Amino acid sequence: KLDRLKSMNLPNVRIIGESKQHDIAKLLRKSHIGFSLHMNDESMLAAFPVKIFEFIGSGLPMLVIPKSEAGCEIESQGMGWCFEVSQIEAASQRLVEMIDSTEMRCSCRKNVVDRRSV
C-alpha cells in the first residue's frame, strides 16, 4: 500500500515507513498529518496502536487504514478519518484534501488537542 501511495507523487508527502523510536518525536514535530496503516487482520481491528497515541500527543490530524476500533474513535471525535482497505482511493483523495486544506487540518488538530486533555 505504501508503494502505491509513493507512486502517486503527492505534493509535500514523505512516506517514512518504519523508524527507530528515538527518531519518532523529531519526525512528528515536522509532520502535518499522521497516517496509520496497519495489516488488515483480526488482532488489529480491536487494537489502539502506539502510533495513534503518538499522533494525538503531537496534535496531528490522522488517517487510519483499515477501519478499526482506533480509527472509528478518531473519526467520531473529529480527529481524522478511517477507511477500509478497499477504500484506498477515497483515503488517497482525503489525504490530498487534507494537504490542500489548511482549514481542514487546523480543525482536526484543534479537536485532537482539545480531546487529549480530557
Disulfide bonds with the S-S distance in Angstrom:
none
